[in-house]
Amino acid sequence: MDDIRLNVALLRRKVPNLTTAAKSIGIRPATVSNLCTGKIDLGKAEVRTLVGLATLANCSIDELIIRGEKMNMIETQIKTLDFFAPLVKGGTTGIVARPGMGQVVILAELMHRFKDSDYTTVFLLPKMNHPELEGTTELADIVTTTIEKTFSELTSQSGEVIFITEKSYIVSGELLDLQEKLVANRVHNITTILVDLSGEVVDEEMPYGPLETLWQLDADLATRHQYPAIHPIYSTSSILEGIDLDQRHFNLRQRAQKLLRRYRELRSIVTVHGMEKIPASELQTYERGERLEAYFTQPFFVAESLTGQQGKVVSLSQTLQDVEHILDGKADRFSVEELRFSGSLVG
């Protein structure tokens, strides 16, 4: 069988109000979201779901499904992003979080890291004033205030572009119009990151429409200052459907999620009843889960003045090796504190 995936870009263009439209024909928005990000294998999707989506997009099934085209990730060297929910080159990523959970810091760090890369960052400012963006937008290579100026800047870039903007442009329909114009002008070098500074996205089923990558921030991690507070279970990427991802990465991610899922269950027991309530047979699971969670914290360059910790970069290959060592017990000699905000196991 051919490698297949949903044509997320087409759905974004053709069905701007996908949540409402999907519900109207009996398709759960969560099903659509999971098909877009790869949580549900497209090969296992119900025929009626695919027919319904094709009808909504006014396209054929063949147009709705992409066969054999490899997707590529943009390596950020932020461990938890690259491992659990890689940024898809040319795709759209949405950050789901309530205010104060660290989403602005993640944007700032990404723009800082892309400064010395082949990517140009373009930040379209929200229409309303957001004081929390002070000191952040300056990190972008190009800052725009209107859709018209943004279109001009995006079409003038010959290299790859990271385009960042806020949800208000989705609600107004202006982002859809911009994307239509870019497609008409055959501009395909843009990777989009969307954020909602109001935090309302947390309560919506498909807050940004179809996405290739979803970064969902976790209130529990943020409360415990485990940054970046990326939820290791709910954050995902269409690359992770196993077609374009290295098999080792795919298997390690599954193992890590299984461990962290059980660790979170055990941690809730510890929080209420103490360590003595954990069965002896599960103590190792708890301790390795605690180490793995601590490992995925990472010092950011943009936060050095606040934390006093030097920013760290960790390659994906190093992250895979480190995670494998933690899962296999080869890092049991490390304390949780040694792993927290420490970069890689070797440095």
C-alpha positions, 0 to 999 in steps of 0.5 A, spaced: 500 500 500 502 507 498 504 511 503 498 516 504 496 522 508 491 527 508 492 533 504 491 538 510 493 544 506 487 543 502 483 542 507 485 549 510 484 552 504 477 549 502 474 549 509 475 555 513 470 553 518 471 545 519 469 544 526 462 546 524 462 543 517 464 536 520 459 536 525 454 538 520 455 532 516 456 527 523 464 527 523 467 528 530 472 534 530 476 530 534 476 525 528 478 530 523 484 533 528 487 526 529 487 524 522 490 531 520 496 530 525 497 522 524 494 520 531 489 516 526 492 512 521 489 515 514 489 507 512 484 506 518 479 511 516 472 510 515 470 511 507 464 515 509 469 520 513 473 521 507 467 522 502 464 527 507 471 531 508 472 531 500 465 533 499 466 539 504 472 541 500 469 540 494 474 535 491 475 528 489 478 523 494 484 523 490 485 530 491 484 529 499 489 524 499 497 525 498 501 519 496 508 517 496 510 524 498 515 525 504 514 530 509 520 533 512 521 536 519 525 542 521 530 540 527 529 545 533 534 542 537 529 543 543 528 536 545 521 535 547 519 538 540 523 534 536 522 528 540 514 528 541 511 533 536 516 535 530 515 541 526 513 539 519 517 543 514 511 547 510 506 545 514 502 549 520 503 548 527 498 550 532 500 552 540 494 550 545 495 553 551 492 558 557 496 564 558 502 564 562 504 557 560 510 559 556 508 559 549 511 566 548 517 564 551 517 558 546 516 563 540 522 567 542 526 561 543 525 559 536 526 565 533 532 566 537 535 559 534 533 560 527 537 567 527 543 563 524 539 558 520 537 558 513 530 560 515 527 567 515 522 569 521 516 573 519 512 575 525 505 578 523 503 582 530 496 581 533 491 587 531 490 588 539 496 590 544 499 584 547 504 587 553 506 579 553 510 580 547 514 586 549 521 583 547 519 577 543 517 580 536 524 584 536 527 577 535 523 576 528 527 578 522 521 581 519 515 584 523 509 586 519 502 589 522 498 588 516 496 582 511 498 586 505 505 587 508 505 580 510 504 578 503 509 582 500 514 580 505 513 573 504 513 573 496 519 576 496 523 571 500 527 566 496 529 561 502 525 558 507 520 562 511 517 561 518 511 565 519 508 566 526 501 570 527 496 570 532 489 566 532 485 573 530 487 572 523 484 566 523 477 568 526 477 574 521 478 570 515 484 574 513 489 568 514 485 564 509 485 569 504 493 570 505 494 563 504 489 562 498 493 568 495 500 565 496 498 558 493 495 562 487 502 565 486 506 558 487 509 560 494 510 554 498 516 555 502 512 557 508 512 554 515 506 557 519 506 557 527 499 559 530 498 562 537 492 564 541 494 569 546 487 569 549 488 562 551 481 560 548 484 555 544 484 550 550 476 550 550 475 548 542 475 542 539 479 544 532 482 551 534 486 553 528 483 548 523 487 542 520 494 542 523 500 538 521 503 539 528 500 540 535 504 543 541 499 542 547 502 545 553 500 542 560 498 546 566 501 541 571 508 541 568 507 549 567 505 549 575 511 545 577 516 549 572 518 543 568 519 548 562 518 547 556 511 545 558 509 541 552 504 535 553 508 529 551 501 525 550 497 530 547 502 534 542 503 530 536 505 531 528 503 528 522 510 526 521 509 521 527 504 517 523 510 512 521 511 514 514 516 519 514 519 518 521 525 514 522 523 507 525 527 508 531 524 515 533 517 512 532 518 506 537 522 510 542 516 515 542 511 510 543 515 507 549 517 514 552 509 515 552 507 509 555 512 510 560 510 517 562 503 515 561 504 510 567 508 515 571 503 520 571 498 515 574 503 513 579 505 520 581 497 522 582 498 516 587 504 519 590 501 526 591 495 524 595 498 518 599 506 518 598 511 514 595 509 508 600 503 507 596 507 505 590 507 497 589 514 495 589 514 492 582 512 499 579 517 503 583 522 502 577 517 505 572 516 511 577 523 513 578 525 512 570 518 516 568 521 522 573 528 522 570 525 522 563 520 528 565 526 531 568 530 530 562 525 533 557 526 540 561 531 544 557 534 551 558 533 556 553 537 562 551 532 567 551 531 566 559 538 566 561 538 573 564 532 570 568 534 563 570 542 564 570 542 558 566 546 557 559 541 555 553 542 548 551 542 545 544 541 538 543 540 534 536 535 529 535 540 524 534 543 525 541 536 526 544 534 519 541 540 516 544 539 519 551 531 517 551 533 510 549 538 510 555 533 512 560 528 507 558 533 502 558 536 503 565 542 506 563 541 513 566 539 510 573 545 513 576 543 520 574 539 523 580 532 527 577 536 534 579 542 532 575 537 531 569 533 537 570 535 543 565 541 539 563 541 539 556 544 532 554 546 526 558 553 527 555 554 535 556 
